[in-house]
């Protein structure tokens, strides 16, 4: 129990120790603003003087600052603002004779030329007339004086919510109205996350083997070689007949050369034909078959070569 009491005592002392410098800083700032307002008023800059006095009052409320703001607005010909501040002066410092008399005089003049509007709002709000702020602080009730005509009153509530009312007023009117805050906007429901697109199907592996174009090309080449072989054979026969009719060394050499050419063409045609047949039968992918190509083995044998084929069916 003693420990708890000691802890609370220390907390209070610490809070007071922190509050005193802050309060002194506010008073100092208010004093600077008030002094700035006095200097501006002596220079005849009543607008700047009024703003400085209102700033001093907002920092550290005092009847001197508020009275000075009312007088500066009067001197600057701003009766609506002066009367609005005078209404605050009369409500807060009614027990001060100087403040009460100044407020009563300004309000009496304003009642003949302006309209008085009392606005209540719940919760507390700040008030603007014609787009210009007229309230010193956020409160549940505001009294403002406006010039005759149609006036737009905007009340701003916590959370940046605002509501506007337009009212026609005449000189001497005393209007009371209430402004309610707009409903709190409902949070927008988040859009459901889009489903990820299905992954594309993996490409189907191409079946093993060669394209049919390879076998077709081999067949065309075999046909060309066969045609050349036939032509070469007929040409060789003609050279043979010519040599028999008129034997000569030149005729003999020419016949031997044509015979060699024909033999080479014949061998090439045979090789192309056999290769094309093997490719077409075993290694060509004719209809999407996945049958693996056969195994080919070439080996030496007595007097030549042996070719063996192996596969699965």
Backbone torsions as a table, in degrees:
resi	resn	phi	psi	omega
1	UNK	NA	-45.3	179.5
2	UNK	-63.4	-40.0	179.8
3	UNK	-63.4	-40.5	-179.5
4	UNK	-66.1	-42.4	180.0
5	UNK	-63.7	-40.3	179.2
6	UNK	-64.8	-38.9	179.4
7	UNK	-64.1	-43.2	179.1
8	UNK	-64.4	-39.5	179.5
9	UNK	-62.2	-43.8	178.9
10	UNK	-64.0	-38.4	179.6
11	UNK	-63.9	-41.3	178.9
12	UNK	-65.2	-44.5	179.4
13	UNK	-60.5	-42.4	-179.9
14	UNK	-64.7	-42.3	179.5
15	UNK	-62.6	-43.7	178.1
16	UNK	-64.4	-38.2	179.5
17	UNK	-63.9	-34.6	178.1
18	UNK	-78.9	-33.6	-176.0
19	UNK	-72.1	-35.3	-177.1
20	UNK	-61.5	-48.9	177.7
21	UNK	-61.6	-36.8	179.6
22	UNK	-65.2	-43.2	178.7
23	UNK	-63.3	-40.9	177.9
24	UNK	-62.4	-38.2	179.3
25	UNK	-65.4	-39.9	179.0
26	UNK	-64.3	-44.7	179.5
27	UNK	-62.0	-40.3	179.7
28	UNK	-65.2	-42.6	178.7
29	UNK	-65.2	-40.8	178.0
30	UNK	-64.0	-38.8	179.3
31	UNK	-64.3	-40.3	178.7
32	UNK	-64.4	-43.3	178.9
33	UNK	-63.7	-40.3	179.5
34	UNK	-64.8	-41.8	178.9
35	UNK	-64.6	-39.1	177.6
36	UNK	-63.2	-38.3	178.0
37	UNK	-65.8	-40.3	178.0
38	UNK	-62.2	-43.1	179.4
39	UNK	-63.2	-42.1	179.9
40	UNK	-66.0	-36.5	179.8
41	UNK	-67.4	-38.8	176.9
42	UNK	-64.1	-31.0	178.5
43	UNK	-82.3	-3.3	-179.8
44	UNK	84.3	7.6	178.4
45	UNK	-92.3	80.1	-172.8
46	UNK	-71.3	-29.6	177.9
47	UNK	-63.7	-48.9	178.8
48	UNK	-65.0	-37.7	179.1
49	UNK	-63.2	-44.0	-179.4
50	UNK	-63.3	-42.5	179.4
51	UNK	-62.6	-40.3	-179.2
52	UNK	-68.2	-40.5	179.1
53	UNK	-65.9	-39.9	178.2
54	UNK	-66.3	-37.0	177.0
55	UNK	-64.0	-43.4	178.9
56	UNK	-60.9	-39.9	179.8
57	UNK	-67.6	-39.0	179.3
58	UNK	-65.6	-35.5	-179.5
59	UNK	-72.8	-49.7	-178.6
60	UNK	-142.7	93.3	-175.4
61	UNK	-54.7	132.7	176.5
62	UNK	-153.3	151.1	-178.9
63	UNK	-68.3	-31.7	179.4
64	UNK	-63.5	-44.6	-179.7
65	UNK	-65.5	-41.9	-178.4
66	UNK	-69.4	-40.5	176.6
67	UNK	-61.4	-41.2	179.7
68	UNK	-64.8	-38.0	178.1
69	UNK	-64.8	-40.4	178.6
70	UNK	-62.2	-46.6	-178.8
71	UNK	-63.9	-41.2	-179.0
72	UNK	-64.5	-38.7	177.5
73	UNK	-66.4	-38.0	176.2
74	UNK	-61.2	-49.7	-178.8
75	UNK	-62.4	-27.7	-179.7
76	UNK	-88.2	3.6	178.0
77	UNK	74.2	25.5	-179.0
78	UNK	-108.2	72.5	-176.4
79	UNK	-63.0	-41.0	179.0
80	UNK	-58.3	-43.6	179.7
81	UNK	-70.0	-40.2	179.7
82	UNK	-62.4	-41.9	-179.6
83	UNK	-68.7	-37.3	178.2
84	UNK	-63.1	-42.9	176.8
85	UNK	-68.8	-35.1	178.5
86	UNK	-64.4	-33.9	177.5
87	UNK	-63.3	-39.9	176.1
88	UNK	-66.1	-40.5	-179.4
89	UNK	-62.2	-42.5	-179.0
90	UNK	-68.1	-35.0	-178.1
91	UNK	-74.7	-35.8	-173.7
92	UNK	-94.9	-26.6	-175.5
93	UNK	-128.3	44.9	179.8
94	UNK	-65.5	-24.0	-178.5
95	UNK	-82.8	-3.8	179.3
96	UNK	-99.8	114.4	-174.9
97	UNK	-57.7	-42.7	-178.5
98	UNK	-64.0	-45.8	-179.6
99	UNK	-65.9	-43.1	-178.4
100	UNK	-63.4	-40.2	-179.2
101	UNK	-67.9	-44.2	179.6
102	UNK	-62.0	-43.8	-179.5
103	UNK	-63.5	-43.0	-178.9
104	UNK	-64.6	-40.7	-179.9
105	UNK	-64.6	-45.6	-178.9
106	UNK	-66.0	-42.6	-178.6
107	UNK	-66.3	-38.9	179.2
108	UNK	-61.6	-41.7	177.5
109	UNK	-66.1	-40.6	-177.2
110	UNK	-68.6	-32.7	-177.4
111	UNK	-63.9	-25.7	179.5
112	UNK	-81.6	-26.0	-172.6
113	UNK	-112.4	-22.0	-171.2
114	UNK	-123.6	175.4	173.2
115	UNK	-109.0	142.4	177.6
116	UNK	-107.2	130.6	-178.2
117	UNK	-122.9	125.4	175.8
118	UNK	-105.2	119.0	-176.9
119	UNK	-112.2	127.7	173.4
120	UNK	-113.8	143.6	-179.9
121	UNK	-145.7	143.5	178.2
122	UNK	-141.0	118.7	3.6
123	UNK	-71.1	-176.5	-176.8
124	UNK	-58.7	150.7	-177.6
125	UNK	-143.6	167.9	167.9
126	UNK	-105.7	156.5	-172.3
127	UNK	-125.7	140.7	175.0
128	UNK	-131.3	143.5	178.1
129	UNK	-122.1	121.7	-178.7
130	UNK	63.6	29.2	178.8
131	UNK	85.9	-1.2	-179.8
132	UNK	-112.8	132.4	-179.2
133	UNK	-66.4	135.8	179.9
134	UNK	-121.6	-15.3	-178.9
135	UNK	-90.8	143.4	178.5
136	UNK	-79.4	-38.3	-179.6
137	UNK	-141.3	170.4	174.3
138	UNK	-74.8	130.7	-177.4
139	UNK	-152.1	166.3	179.9
140	UNK	-84.0	-10.8	179.8
141	UNK	-146.3	138.9	179.1
142	UNK	-135.4	141.4	173.4
143	UNK	-120.7	122.3	-177.8
144	UNK	-129.6	151.8	174.2
145	UNK	-109.9	135.6	-178.8
146	UNK	-132.9	158.7	175.2
147	UNK	-74.0	156.7	179.1
148	UNK	-61.5	150.8	-179.3
149	UNK	128.6	-173.0	179.5
150	UNK	-86.4	123.5	-175.2
151	UNK	-117.0	140.1	176.5
152	UNK	-104.4	118.4	179.8
153	UNK	-108.5	125.0	-178.9
154	UNK	-117.1	120.0	177.1
155	UNK	-102.3	129.8	-179.4
156	UNK	-112.3	127.7	-177.2
157	UNK	-108.5	174.0	178.5
158	UNK	-62.0	143.7	-179.2
159	UNK	87.0	19.1	178.9
160	UNK	59.5	29.6	173.7
161	UNK	-93.7	138.4	-178.3
162	UNK	-140.2	153.8	177.3
163	UNK	-137.9	140.9	-176.3
164	UNK	-120.1	137.5	174.9
165	UNK	-126.7	136.0	175.9
166	UNK	-109.9	130.0	-178.6
167	UNK	-135.3	136.4	172.1
168	UNK	-83.8	133.7	-177.9
169	UNK	-130.8	155.0	175.4
170	UNK	-126.3	162.9	179.1
171	UNK	-60.7	132.7	179.5
172	UNK	91.6	-9.3	179.5
173	UNK	-66.8	146.1	174.2
174	UNK	-129.5	99.2	-169.7
175	UNK	-110.7	140.1	174.3
176	UNK	-123.0	130.8	178.4
177	UNK	-146.0	160.9	-179.4
178	UNK	-119.7	138.7	178.1
179	UNK	-120.8	121.8	179.6
180	UNK	-96.9	148.7	178.8
181	UNK	-71.6	151.2	175.4
182	UNK	-69.2	156.7	179.9
183	UNK	-62.2	149.8	177.7
184	UNK	-67.9	125.3	-179.3
185	UNK	-63.7	138.0	177.8
186	UNK	-73.8	141.0	177.9
187	UNK	-63.1	137.2	179.1
188	UNK	-73.3	125.2	179.4
189	UNK	-63.8	135.2	178.9
190	UNK	-66.7	139.0	178.6
191	UNK	-68.5	138.2	-179.6
192	UNK	-60.8	142.2	-179.7
193	UNK	-64.2	134.8	-179.9
194	UNK	-67.5	139.0	178.5
195	UNK	-68.7	139.4	179.6
196	UNK	-65.3	142.2	179.2
197	UNK	-64.9	140.5	180.0
198	UNK	-61.3	143.3	-179.7
199	UNK	-65.2	138.0	179.4
200	UNK	-62.1	144.3	-179.1
201	UNK	-64.0	138.4	179.6
202	UNK	-62.1	142.6	-179.4
203	UNK	-61.8	138.0	178.9
204	UNK	-68.1	131.0	179.0
205	UNK	-64.8	138.8	178.9
206	UNK	-71.1	137.4	178.3
207	UNK	-61.7	148.9	-178.9
208	UNK	-66.4	157.5	177.7
209	UNK	119.7	173.4	-178.7
210	UNK	-94.3	155.9	177.4
211	UNK	-69.5	150.5	179.5
212	UNK	-57.6	-25.0	-178.8
213	UNK	-60.6	-30.1	-179.9
214	UNK	-64.7	-46.9	179.9
215	UNK	-66.0	-38.5	179.6
216	UNK	-65.3	-41.5	177.9
217	UNK	-63.7	-41.0	177.3
218	UNK	-62.2	-39.1	178.1
219	UNK	-64.6	-40.7	178.8
220	UNK	-64.8	-40.3	178.0
221	UNK	-64.6	-39.8	177.9
222	UNK	-62.5	-39.4	179.3
223	UNK	-65.1	-41.3	179.1
224	UNK	-64.0	-43.9	179.7
225	UNK	-64.2	-38.0	179.2
226	UNK	-65.3	-39.3	178.4
227	UNK	-63.8	-44.8	178.3
228	UNK	-63.9	-35.8	179.7
229	UNK	-64.4	-43.0	178.7
230	UNK	-62.3	-45.2	179.3
231	UNK	-61.8	-44.6	-178.8
232	UNK	-63.3	-37.4	178.5
233	UNK	-64.5	-43.4	178.4
234	UNK	-64.2	-38.6	179.4
235	UNK	-66.4	-35.7	178.3
236	UNK	-67.0	-40.9	177.3
237	UNK	-60.5	-40.3	178.9
238	UNK	-63.7	-42.9	178.5
239	UNK	-64.1	-35.3	179.3
240	UNK	-65.8	-43.4	179.8
241	UNK	-65.7	-37.6	179.9
242	UNK	-66.8	-35.5	179.3
243	UNK	-68.5	-39.4	179.2
244	UNK	-65.5	-35.0	-179.7
245	UNK	-72.2	-33.5	-177.5
246	UNK	-147.4	82.8	-177.3
247	UNK	-62.6	137.5	175.9
248	UNK	-161.0	161.5	178.5
249	UNK	-63.7	-39.7	179.9
250	UNK	-64.5	-40.9	178.8
251	UNK	-64.9	-39.7	177.9
252	UNK	-61.5	-49.8	-179.4
253	UNK	-62.0	-39.5	-179.5
254	UNK	-65.7	-40.5	179.5
255	UNK	-65.7	-42.6	178.7
256	UNK	-61.8	-39.4	-179.8
257	UNK	-64.8	-41.4	-179.6
258	UNK	-70.7	-33.0	177.3
259	UNK	-65.3	-41.8	177.8
260	UNK	-63.3	-41.6	178.8
261	UNK	-61.4	-43.2	-179.2
262	UNK	-64.3	-41.4	179.4
263	UNK	-62.5	-42.5	178.6
264	UNK	-63.5	-43.1	178.1
265	UNK	-63.9	-38.6	179.0
266	UNK	-64.5	-42.0	177.7
267	UNK	-65.3	-42.8	179.3
268	UNK	-63.0	-38.9	178.5
269	UNK	-64.5	-41.1	180.0
270	UNK	-63.5	-45.9	179.7
271	UNK	-61.5	-45.1	179.9
272	UNK	-63.1	-40.1	-179.2
273	UNK	-66.2	-45.2	-179.7
274	UNK	-65.1	-44.0	-179.6
275	UNK	-62.1	-44.2	179.9
276	UNK	-62.5	-39.8	179.2
277	UNK	-63.9	-45.1	178.7
278	UNK	-61.8	-44.8	179.8
279	UNK	-62.0	-43.7	-177.1
280	UNK	-67.2	-36.7	-174.8
281	UNK	-83.6	-42.0	-169.1
282	UNK	-109.0	-29.9	-171.5
283	UNK	-113.8	3.8	-177.6
284	UNK	-97.9	135.1	179.2
285	UNK	-90.3	82.2	-173.6
286	UNK	-75.7	-44.6	-172.6
287	UNK	-133.9	37.6	178.2
288	UNK	74.5	15.5	179.6
289	UNK	-67.0	140.3	178.5
290	UNK	-98.3	14.7	-179.9
291	UNK	-65.8	127.8	-178.7
292	UNK	-67.1	149.9	179.7
293	UNK	-66.9	154.4	-178.5
294	UNK	-72.1	157.1	174.1
295	UNK	-84.9	131.8	-179.6
296	UNK	-112.8	132.9	177.7
297	UNK	-129.2	129.6	178.8
298	UNK	-117.0	127.8	-179.6
299	UNK	-135.9	162.7	178.8
300	UNK	-84.0	145.2	176.8
301	UNK	-139.9	168.5	-179.4
302	UNK	-63.8	119.2	176.7
303	UNK	82.7	9.3	178.8
304	UNK	167.8	-148.6	-177.6
305	UNK	-124.5	154.1	174.4
306	UNK	-118.3	140.3	177.9
307	UNK	-119.2	124.2	178.2
308	UNK	-121.9	144.1	-178.3
309	UNK	-119.2	142.8	176.5
310	UNK	-144.9	141.1	-179.8
311	UNK	-164.5	-179.5	179.1
312	UNK	-118.2	139.7	-178.2
313	UNK	-120.1	NA	NA
